[in-house]
């Protein structure tokens, strides 16, 4: 007997990738000094970062993308002394991240086994393929659209309400440990995503009909 009836997927870093390689390529392409990026990310997004940082306000829709890009660029420096170009910086930041076929194949297989699949994601203002996502996932909860962000409990509770499934029958999948812990705090199963193979194997333990080894593309 399966132990869950639904899976909520994060988007960036779970359904898309490769994050580290994409960021590394962006740093080179924009000649950004890596240490300036690392310092900014720690200050704005680490577990110890206070609420209300520019990233937090971007994620909840309080800060327009253009204003965030200006603040972000101001914190960065280049390796060659050129000004950091603010306009379009988020588009360039996310340019190398692509949908992971193995993860979408996993979501499709879960649906074939009558496990509901939903999307619960913090948004950095990057463009989501909404028509396709809205058709594939139910529900779709994106932080900037609902004014809430992970790991705060309220966004998980909203997703659960829209899903209509008890929390102990839902698994939340994210590549950031604080978000997984936030999901567990409201009673969901939480799984830290490392790669498609290990995630599929872990889910196969909860959904016995799921093939623990298949990694084919969706059709």
PyMOL commands that set and color helices and strands:
alter all, ss='L'
color gray80, all
select helices_A, chain A and resi 19-29+34-45+54-59+65-75+89-94+101-112+130-136+143-146+153-163+167-169+177-185+196-204
alter helices_A, ss='H'
color red, helices_A
select strands_A, chain A and resi 6-9+16-17+98-99+116-121+140-142+170-174+189-192
alter strands_A, ss='S'
color yellow, strands_A
deselect
rebuild
show_as cartoon
